[in-house]
């Protein structure tokens, strides 16, 4: 049986070794940050990787994962690797606030830089599962809605847009939601719904960013339903907004000829 003095001595040696290891990792982190400032990114990553190998569960390893992810995101623009190392950071970090903060960065990279909308939805949902403040949560429902829209899963997109409609304080975002909901019907070929929602948009936002596009899509929706009279009226409304649109002028002439040929009023 090991004597107590010898056991204490071994524990003492271990603590000295651990202290030296932590001090060395602290020095490596500082040197890595200096290398980043000197734009020596490969060397900085190598130092960060030494820190991780030395003690994968230490707070310095957490900083190293984060540092590597930052280099790939901001300097090398290798977003796949940035995502990989942000995920590693999230796996090992114990601080809930830090984890959620990086989760947001991760989700946005997957959404906007990689265009992996299915995966982005999963990552955004993890943020919502963490019960963020109400107004912040609305923004992530909006991000999820936009991902579904990009995936052409329009009914799901509308469901997510509907969750935030009326709660967002930013008028620009609310306007965009009304337009996106109308456009989702249009792209899905549900022209009755598209006309209804576009009309709602133009009544709410007569000076809106998408006003002309909404008028145009109302006309296209009626035309797709072969309602030539309403299509003609709607294209004429577009021309009132912008008389210089040559293609719309041609469309008006075409519809007038069709109506004349059918003996219908114009």
N, C-alpha and C positions, 0 to 999 in steps of 0.2 A: 504493500500500500504506500502511495506517494506521501511523503511528509509534507505538512502544511507549509513550512517555509519554502520548500522547492516549488510547490504549486503557486504560491504567491509570487515567487520570482518569475515563473513562466507567464503568469498573467501580466506582471509588470512589463516583461519583454514584449508581450503581444500588444499592450497598450502603447508602448513606445513605437513599435512598428506601425500600428494603426495611425498614430499621430503623425509619424513621418510620411506615411502614405497620403494622408489627407493634406498635409502641408505641400507635398509634391504635386498633388492634383490641383491644389489652389494655384500653385505657380504655373502649372500647365495651362489652366484656364486663362490666367492673366496673359500668358505668352500667346495663346491662341487669339485672344481678343486684339492683341497688338498686331499679330499677323493679318488679321482681318482688316484692320485700319491701314495696313500697308498693301492691301489687295493681294496678299499671298494666301489665296483661299485653300489650295490643296494642302499646304503645310499646316494651316489652321485646322483643317478637318482631321489631318493625321494626329495632331496633338489632342484634339477632342476625343478621337477614337482611343488613344492611349488612356485617357481618363476613364472611359467606359470600361475598358478591359481591366483596369486596375481595381475598380470597385463599382460594379454595375448598379448597386442599390444606393450609393451615396448621393448626397445633394449635389456634389460636383458632377456626377454622371448625369443627373437631371439637367444641369446647366449645359453639359456637353451635347446631349441630344438636342436641346433647344438651339444651341449655337450652330450645330450642323444643319438643322432644318432651316434656320435663318439664312445661312450662307447659300443653300440651294434655292431658297425662295427669292431672296433679294439681289443676289449677286450673280449666281450661275443660271438662274431661271430654269432650273431643273425641277419642275413642280412635282413630278412623280416621287423623286427622292425627298423633296421637302415634306410631302404628305407622309411618306414612310417614317421619317424621323420625328415628325410631330406626333404620329401615332405611338411611337416608342416612348416619347416623353409622357404622353397621357397615360400609358400603361404603368409607368413607374412613379410618377409624381404623386405625392400624398395630399397636397394642398388643393382643396375642392375648387376654390376661386381660380387658381392658376389653371387647373385642368379645364374648366369651362371656358376660360379666356382663350386657351389654345384650341379648344374644340371649335370655337367660332372661326378662327383663322383656317383651320383644317377644312371645315365645311365650305367656306368661301373659295378656297383653292380648288377643291374638287368640282365645285359648281362653275366658277367663272374661268378658271385657267385650264382645267382638264375636260370640262364639259361632260362629266360623268354624272348625269342627272339622277339616275337611280341611286347611286352611292351617296350623292349629296343629300338626297331626301333622308336617307338613313342617319347621316351625321347631323343634319338639322334636327331630326326628331330626338336625338340624344340630348341636344340642348334643351328642347322643350320638356323632356322627361326630368330634367334637373330643376324644373319649376322656376324659370327666370321671372323677373318682374313683368307684370301684365303687358305693359306697352312694349317692352323688349320682345316678349313672346310673340306679339302680333307681327313684328318684323320677320320673325322666322317662319311663321305661317305663310307670310307673303313670299318668302324665298322658296318654300316648298311648293306653293302655287305656281310660281314661275318655272320651277323644275318640271312639274307635271305638264305645264303648257308647252315647254320645250320638247317633252316626250310625246306630245300630241294626245295626252290623256286628258282631254278637255273637260270631261265631267268631273274628274278629280280636281282639276285646276279650279273649276268654278266653286266646288265645295270649300276649298281652302280660301279662295278670294272672299267668299261669303262670310267666313269666320271673322275676317278683319274689317269688312265693310261697315262703316259707321262708327268705328272705334279709333281709327288712325287720326292723329291730329294734323298731319301734313297734308294740305289740300292737293298737292301735286301727286302724291301717292294714291289718294282717293280717286282723283280723276283718272289716273292710269288704270286702276282696278276696274272702273266702269267700262273703260274702252276695251280692256283685255277680256272681260266677261262677254261683251258683245262680239268681239273678234273670235272668241272660242266657238260661239254658235256658228258664226260665218264659216270658219275653217272646217267645222264638222258637217257642214252642209245643211244645218238646221236654220233655214233662211227666215222662217217666221220668228223664231227666237232672236235671230240676229237683228232683224228690223226693229223688233220691240226694244231691245237693249240699246241699239244705236240711237233710236229716237229718244230714249231716256237720257243718253249721254248728251246729245245735241241740245236738249231742253235744259239740262243742268249746266252745260258748259258752252254757251254760245260764242265765247272767245277762247275756247279750249285749244290745247296743243294739237289735238287729233280731230278737230272739228271738220276740216275738209275731207280727211280720210273717212270719217264716219258717214258724211253725206254720200261720198263715192260708194262706200260699201252698202249703204241702203239701196242705192240705185242698182248695184250689181246683184243684190239679193232679190229685188223685184224681177230683174231680168232673168235670173236663174229660175225663178218661179213662173216665167213666161207671162208675167203681168206687165205687158208692154206699156199700158197707159200710166201706171204708177212708176214704172222704170223711167219713162220719158219725163214725167214731172220731177222725179228725183234727180235725173241728170241735169235738168234745167236749173234745179236748186244749186247744184255744184257750180254751174256756170255763173250764177249770181254771185257766188262766193269768189270764184276765180275765172273771169271771162277769157283768160289766155290759154286755157287747156284745149289744144287742138283736137286731141283724140276724143274728148268729151263732145266737142262740137260735131265731130264726125258721127259719134254714137247717136246724138240727137237727130241728125238728118236721117240716119239709117232707120231709127225707130219710127220716125214720121212716115217714111216711105212704107214701112211694114204695116203701120196702122191704116194708111191710105189704101194700100192694096187689099186690106181686109174690110175696107169700108167702115172703119171705126173712127170715132172722133179723136182729134188730137188735143 
